[in-house]
Every structure is written in structure tokens, then in C-alpha cells.
């Protein structure tokens, strides 16, 4: 048996071959976040990326890309890795805590971990569901099914399209826009949205923009960024940056021009993306977790994911676990205002801790969060990719 942490650059050709074989042979690993190119890209912009390898004899059976700080780790690319977790062979039967102990890790946190065989059951804090658009039968079949489930929304969308065409004009949609100007607009609009709503600007760090730019400009078919735009008379109305594999499209950064808010441009561009994606042979559009108030209209089903912490308990009870358990108790106690605030603080800190790579960045982020949390008028979500109408 072997168990080790290595840098991505230290992976052998054989290691990468096994990695690709495992994700291509098993359902559920189709997301571009599981492809080695995603980890490779993040490893070029952050210096804390490691890959945990485990196997029997010379056979590699367990691959887990991580961001490691000291003896703790998070998913690679956090907080942007909307799917994560170890990539396992179907018959892997090891002990998760023993694997952590063998490489000197005390804990690994996860937020949307894919766990089809419930191996992380004992470490779960909560389960959630990612909203999936099944495009395997084509766009017309998909929209017909959703219209039967939500006829009022289908009617609303027809009305909004007519209203936009009547009051504004015809729009032009581009599925894979390569315009640098549009790219910069989408990023700057999203950053402005974070600032106006009092949320932490997760797009500010250089590593984030470099990661996304690399995925957009230099991606491969199995893992690449795709920029979609909706334009009227040369003016950008809405944009969305997605991460894609060869047959899965994953929603990531949606945004629109507030001057067109009355026409629900977030819905308008999403309809266009679905039709174009199906036409190009994509089998599904993954909208991720949260924001179910609008994603339900586009969801064929939900795929379960897990939030929790895996710990090495062989060395005894840690102070951090005691503190986290106490904080979780406070969240679950349903104390008016206090429990809700505790949840907001925990989500905000987790995001800042993973996106900011310097101590000063984290302190600045927490100072800003403290100011924002004192204002009850500003709402927050735990998703970095939340769209609105």
C-alpha cells in the first residue's frame, strides 16, 4: 500500500492516465472540475496545491486534489470548485481517516462533495442538491417538460421575450464569445455586484482572474471556459461564464446590465444557453446548488452533494473540532437572529479563508464582512455563482 501527497507537477504519465481513466469510466465524474486540467490550471496560479494519492501495490485507486495550508486542506480551486472530492476506483475499500493520518493531514473541509457511495456519511454536516438540466433529448423536449411542470413560468418567458423585442429590439446571442471587451465587462460587472451587495469580492485576487482567463483562453475540450453573451445594438445586456467538458456545461459567473433588469435578462440568456448547448451536443447543463427560486424552473433533477469535514481522529479530539461543533450547535439551535447570523458568519469566513491567500487579505476581508454583517438590509448567499432575474 502507498499513500502520499505530491505536487501536480510530480504526477507521472501513468498517474494522469489512471486519473483520466477513472473519471471517464464512472458516471458522476463528468464535471470539468474533476478533470486533471482543472487542477493543473489552479496549480499554476496558487502554490498550495497538492494531490493525495493512495493505492495497493502499484495500482493507484484514490486521487484527491487539494489546497493545503499547514495540516488542513480544502478542495482544489475553492471556493470556485463547485464539485469536488476524491476520485476513487469502484472497488476502493480503504479507510478515509487512515489516509489522512498517513499524509499528516488533520482535516479536509468540503462544501459540495460528490459522494455516490456515502463513504463520507459520518462526516456530513448537511446535504444539498445541484440543479441539473437534462439536455439529452434536445432543447425542445426539455422546454416542453419544464413548461408542463411550470406553465406560469413558460408563459412569463414568452411575454418577456415579446416585451424586450417590442420595447428594446432584437438581441444577438453568442454561445462562445471570444471578445476580450465582453470578458472584461462580465468580470467587472460581477465585481461591482459583489461590492454593491456587501459581499466579499471573490474575483479580486489575481489567482482567480488568472485561473479563469487560462481556462477561457487555453482550455482543452475536456475542461475549458465558455463565455456567453446577449447583445443589443452592440451593447452587452447579459453575460455568463461557464466551465465545460466535452458534454457537460457548468454554470459559473452570471451577470447582467441593471438597466435591463425589468426584462429579466438572466432568464433570457439562460434560455439561449440551453438551446445552444443542446444544439452543440451537450448532454446536461449543471446550475449548481442554491438559488432554487429560479433554478427549479430549469431543473430536470438534483444531484446530491455534501458539506462537512473529514478529520483524522486517531490523534484525539482537536480544539478546532470542539470549536466547530459548538458553532454548529449555535447554528442549529434556532435562536432568533443569532443562529441565522452564525450561519452567515461561517459561510463568509469559509469563503474568505479559501479565496484570500495572504494574511492581510483575510484580515481585510473579515473586517469588511464585520461591517456588512451589521447591516440587516444586505442579504447574502453561500454561492459564488448566484444569478438573479
VOGU-3710 file (C-alpha; in Angstrom, 3 decimals, decimal comma):
1> xxxxxxxxxx> 0,000/0,000/0,000  1,167/3,546/-0,646  -0,192/6,909/0,437  1,449/10,249/-0,367  0,963/13,923/-1,120  2,602/15,204/-4,291  2,644/18,383/-6,308  0,682/18,265/-9,551  3,924/18,649/-11,484  5,224/15,477/-9,798
11> xxxxxxxxxx> 2,437/13,285/-11,163  3,659/10,705/-13,641  2,209/9,961/-17,044  0,795/6,788/-15,516  -0,844/8,744/-12,661  -2,557/11,103/-15,102  -3,635/8,184/-17,275  -5,295/6,478/-14,289  -6,940/9,780/-13,291  -8,478/10,223/-16,739
21> xxxxxxxxxx> -9,500/6,584/-16,877  -11,308/6,758/-13,519  -13,362/9,850/-14,409  -14,269/8,598/-17,882  -15,312/5,122/-16,759  -17,638/6,117/-13,918  -20,861/8,139/-14,028  -20,837/11,265/-11,889  -17,298/12,372/-12,683  -18,261/14,063/-15,961
31> xxxxxxxxxx> -17,930/17,539/-14,447  -14,934/19,514/-15,747  -13,973/20,201/-12,116  -12,837/16,572/-11,824  -10,554/16,682/-14,862  -6,806/16,943/-14,153  -6,584/20,062/-16,323  -8,623/21,991/-13,761  -6,184/21,057/-11,000  -3,245/21,756/-13,294
41> xxxxxxxxxx> -4,591/25,231/-14,054  -5,108/26,074/-10,377  -1,624/24,771/-9,562  -0,097/27,356/-11,921  -1,703/30,275/-10,049  -1,536/29,036/-6,438  1,415/27,463/-4,628  -0,602/25,432/-2,114  -1,951/22,748/-4,463  -1,273/19,101/-3,655
51> xxxxxxxxxx> -2,677/15,777/-4,850  -3,291/12,950/-2,382  -2,574/9,531/-3,922  -3,447/6,166/-2,404  -3,330/2,627/-3,726  -2,415/-1,007/-3,274  0,794/-2,406/-4,657  1,495/-0,273/-7,686  -2,183/0,259/-8,511  -3,412/3,839/-7,981
61> xxxxxxxxxx> -7,009/3,771/-6,680  -7,545/7,125/-4,928  -6,830/10,660/-6,206  -7,802/13,775/-4,254  -6,639/17,243/-5,420  -6,440/19,706/-2,514  -5,452/23,193/-1,357  -3,305/22,620/1,729  -2,479/25,058/4,499  -0,461/23,520/7,294
71> xxxxxxxxxx> -2,190/20,295/8,334  -5,597/21,270/6,945  -6,896/21,256/3,395  -9,767/22,391/1,193  -10,889/21,386/-2,309  -8,612/22,488/-5,125  -9,781/25,799/-6,550  -12,007/26,610/-3,568  -14,281/28,489/-3,329  -14,874/28,037/-7,067
81> xxxxxxxxxx> -14,725/24,231/-7,240  -18,455/23,574/-7,360  -17,816/19,809/-7,423  -15,006/18,082/-5,607  -13,923/15,071/-3,628  -11,660/12,077/-4,067  -11,709/10,273/-7,393  -11,923/6,610/-6,486  -11,793/3,278/-8,241  -15,138/1,436/-7,963
91> xxxxxxxxxx> -13,742/-1,171/-5,564  -11,711/1,133/-3,305  -12,248/-0,071/0,274  -9,783/1,967/2,322  -10,335/3,987/5,476  -10,603/7,734/4,898  -9,261/8,772/8,313  -6,267/6,466/7,925  -5,473/8,026/4,555  -5,426/11,487/6,141
101> xxxxxxxxxx> -3,260/10,314/9,022  -0,778/8,685/6,650  -0,002/12,010/4,940  -0,099/14,175/8,064  -3,415/15,910/7,419  -5,644/16,660/10,397  -8,714/17,723/8,389  -10,180/18,311/4,949  -13,214/20,557/4,582  -15,644/20,237/1,711
111> xxxxxxxxxx> -18,782/22,076/0,606  -20,187/20,314/-2,471  -18,540/16,916/-2,362  -19,684/14,185/-4,726  -20,221/11,052/-2,657  -22,260/8,440/-4,557  -21,437/5,557/-2,196  -21,923/7,530/1,057  -18,349/6,967/2,171  -18,438/10,365/3,898
121> xxxxxxxxxx> -21,676/9,668/5,751  -20,116/10,020/9,213  -18,561/13,375/8,337  -21,634/15,032/6,826  -22,914/18,313/8,220  -25,580/18,796/5,579  -26,614/17,533/2,170  -27,662/19,697/-0,754  -28,683/19,216/-4,352  -27,249/20,626/-7,572
131> xxxxxxxxxx> -29,847/21,565/-10,189  -29,350/19,662/-13,461  -30,868/20,433/-16,872  -31,092/17,187/-18,829  -30,498/18,092/-22,467  -30,038/14,567/-23,768  -33,371/14,672/-25,636  -32,771/18,126/-27,094  -33,840/21,630/-26,118  -37,427/21,371/-27,375
141> xxxxxxxxxx> -38,078/18,256/-25,309  -36,501/19,870/-22,270  -38,576/23,050/-22,511  -41,758/21,059/-23,164  -41,178/19,053/-19,985  -40,454/22,168/-17,919  -43,474/24,001/-19,359  -45,684/21,129/-18,226  -44,249/21,444/-14,713  -44,209/25,255/-14,572
151> xxxxxxxxxx> -46,718/26,630/-17,098  -46,797/30,088/-15,487  -43,037/30,477/-15,880  -43,167/29,340/-19,513  -45,883/31,917/-20,181  -43,845/34,569/-18,367  -40,798/33,857/-20,536  -42,789/34,194/-23,770  -44,144/37,502/-22,507  -40,682/38,788/-21,532
161> xxxxxxxxxx> -39,214/37,944/-24,937  -42,032/39,792/-26,698  -41,701/42,729/-24,306  -37,954/43,059/-24,899  -38,364/42,870/-28,682  -41,199/45,392/-28,615  -39,662/47,934/-26,226  -35,939/47,488/-26,926  -35,324/45,396/-30,017  -33,787/42,165/-31,247
171> xxxxxxxxxx> -30,838/40,762/-29,334  -27,879/38,784/-30,623  -26,728/35,760/-28,622  -23,229/34,317/-28,880  -22,526/30,953/-27,283  -18,726/31,076/-27,249  -17,827/34,743/-27,334  -14,089/35,396/-27,642  -14,340/39,161/-27,158  -11,829/40,478/-24,644
181> xxxxxxxxxx> -14,029/43,531/-24,098  -17,023/41,383/-23,187  -14,864/39,247/-20,905  -13,685/42,299/-19,006  -17,261/43,623/-18,764  -18,589/40,389/-17,268  -15,838/40,275/-14,645  -16,109/43,969/-13,750  -19,917/43,839/-13,556  -19,765/40,843/-11,218
191> xxxxxxxxxx> -17,204/42,548/-9,014  -19,378/45,647/-8,889  -22,324/43,463/-7,904  -20,335/41,986/-5,011  -19,386/45,460/-3,808  -22,905/46,850/-4,072  -24,428/43,931/-2,152  -21,728/43,969/0,514  -20,439/40,501/-0,337  -16,759/39,622/-0,423
201> xxxxxxxxxx> -15,227/40,261/-3,850  -14,044/36,745/-4,669  -12,950/37,857/-8,148  -10,438/40,397/-6,820  -7,434/38,085/-6,161  -5,034/37,773/-9,084  -5,040/33,985/-8,903  -8,795/33,869/-9,513  -8,732/36,008/-12,626  -5,631/34,244/-13,947
211> xxxxxxxxxx> -7,276/30,853/-13,396  -10,441/31,840/-15,212  -8,578/33,561/-18,014  -6,424/30,486/-18,571  -9,458/28,208/-18,653  -11,108/30,548/-21,137  -8,135/31,142/-23,419  -6,120/27,931/-23,120  -8,620/25,273/-22,066  -8,916/21,816/-23,583
221> xxxxxxxxxx> -12,111/20,109/-24,809  -12,491/18,209/-21,528  -12,105/21,346/-19,387  -12,458/24,867/-20,753  -14,160/28,169/-20,074  -17,019/29,360/-22,271  -18,256/32,955/-22,334  -21,866/33,539/-23,417  -23,199/36,992/-24,243  -26,504/38,627/-25,067
231> xxxxxxxxxx> -26,036/41,867/-27,014  -28,396/44,561/-28,288  -27,151/47,007/-30,917  -23,542/46,455/-29,857  -24,340/46,846/-26,165  -23,841/43,990/-23,722  -27,118/43,121/-21,984  -26,096/39,963/-20,115  -23,163/37,597/-19,898  -22,353/34,277/-18,314
241> xxxxxxxxxx> -19,039/32,488/-17,920  -19,311/28,703/-17,747  -16,890/25,832/-17,286  -17,375/22,984/-19,743  -16,270/19,485/-20,561  -16,987/17,884/-23,916  -20,618/17,180/-22,978  -21,327/18,934/-19,642  -21,775/22,691/-19,237  -21,478/24,086/-15,713
251> xxxxxxxxxx> -22,900/27,495/-14,786  -20,352/29,691/-13,035  -20,420/33,501/-13,300  -23,738/35,067/-14,467  -24,354/38,801/-14,601  -26,399/41,399/-16,481  -26,773/45,139/-17,045  -29,083/46,534/-14,343  -30,678/48,930/-16,814  -32,394/45,912/-18,400
261> xxxxxxxxxx> -33,486/44,357/-15,114  -37,203/44,755/-15,915  -36,784/42,232/-18,747  -35,194/39,508/-16,562  -32,048/39,214/-18,724  -30,738/36,411/-16,501  -33,644/34,260/-17,661  -33,333/35,402/-21,268  -29,680/34,436/-21,604  -30,206/31,152/-19,764
271> xxxxxxxxxx> -32,878/30,124/-22,267  -30,458/30,919/-25,098  -27,634/28,972/-23,446  -29,832/25,892/-23,042  -30,933/25,901/-26,681  -27,416/26,459/-27,999  -25,872/23,887/-25,672  -28,336/21,198/-26,713  -27,732/22,031/-30,384  -23,986/21,572/-29,843
281> xxxxxxxxxx> -24,437/18,148/-28,288  -24,093/18,932/-24,588  -25,948/16,336/-22,518  -26,544/18,486/-19,463  -26,297/21,976/-18,050  -25,380/21,960/-14,383  -26,642/25,014/-12,494  -25,035/24,090/-9,179  -26,561/24,428/-5,715  -28,563/27,237/-4,071
291> xxxxxxxxxx> -30,829/29,875/-5,658  -33,581/27,317/-6,104  -36,120/30,118/-6,509  -35,191/30,329/-10,190  -33,168/27,177/-10,858  -36,185/24,960/-10,183  -37,695/26,157/-13,474  -34,731/24,674/-15,330  -34,074/21,555/-13,295  -34,773/18,038/-14,551
301> xxxxxxxxxx> -33,435/16,577/-11,313  -30,999/17,282/-8,494  -27,709/15,551/-7,770  -26,818/15,232/-4,105  -23,645/16,796/-2,750  -22,294/17,006/0,786  -20,873/19,648/3,118  -18,733/18,506/6,001  -15,294/17,952/7,479  -13,213/14,790/7,327
311> xxxxxxxxxx> -10,868/14,571/10,311  -8,061/12,367/11,462  -9,442/11,359/14,845  -6,643/8,909/15,582  -4,741/11,652/17,420  -7,670/12,556/19,667  -10,190/15,381/19,854  -8,879/18,649/18,463  -9,586/22,134/19,715  -10,743/23,140/16,237
321> xxxxxxxxxx> -13,328/20,352/16,192  -14,657/21,377/19,601  -14,978/24,956/18,396  -16,659/23,974/15,118  -19,101/21,657/16,918  -20,038/24,477/19,290  -20,552/26,860/16,377  -22,679/24,297/14,548  -24,793/23,834/17,665  -25,372/27,582/17,693
331> xxxxxxxxxx> -26,493/27,495/14,052  -28,862/24,591/14,707  -30,297/25,996/17,938  -32,852/28,164/16,105  -32,193/31,108/18,370  -33,914/34,097/16,736  -31,413/36,205/14,743  -28,406/34,621/16,491  -28,493/31,267/14,671  -29,037/32,947/11,297
341> xxxxxxxxxx> -26,144/35,328/11,925  -23,902/32,430/12,976  -24,576/30,723/9,653  -23,776/33,882/7,701  -20,518/34,381/9,587  -19,458/30,774/8,994  -20,168/30,932/5,254  -18,447/34,288/4,870  -15,338/33,186/6,760  -15,081/29,946/4,763
351> xxxxxxxxxx> -15,167/31,890/1,512  -12,596/34,451/2,625  -10,302/31,797/4,077  -10,140/29,877/0,799  -10,040/32,726/-1,726  -7,573/35,019/0,037  -4,067/33,576/0,058  -2,438/36,181/2,328  -2,962/37,008/5,994  -3,578/40,663/5,152
361> xxxxxxxxxx> -6,160/39,693/2,553  -8,022/37,549/5,048  -7,967/40,221/7,726  -9,202/42,848/5,279  -11,951/40,503/4,162  -13,078/39,774/7,708  -13,066/43,476/8,580  -15,292/44,164/5,587  -17,523/41,233/6,492  -17,937/42,508/10,044
371> xxxxxxxxxx> -19,107/45,880/8,717  -21,519/44,279/6,262  -22,995/41,810/8,744  -24,018/44,663/10,990  -26,356/45,826/8,228  -29,566/43,727/8,139  -30,602/45,190/4,810  -27,960/43,326/2,801  -28,590/39,682/2,024  -26,001/37,034/1,404
381> xxxxxxxxx> -25,795/33,652/-0,257  -23,160/30,953/0,063  -22,804/30,549/-3,695  -20,244/32,377/-5,788  -22,343/31,856/-8,902  -25,748/33,135/-7,925  -27,786/34,593/-10,762  -30,864/36,708/-10,402  -33,715/37,516/-12,703
//
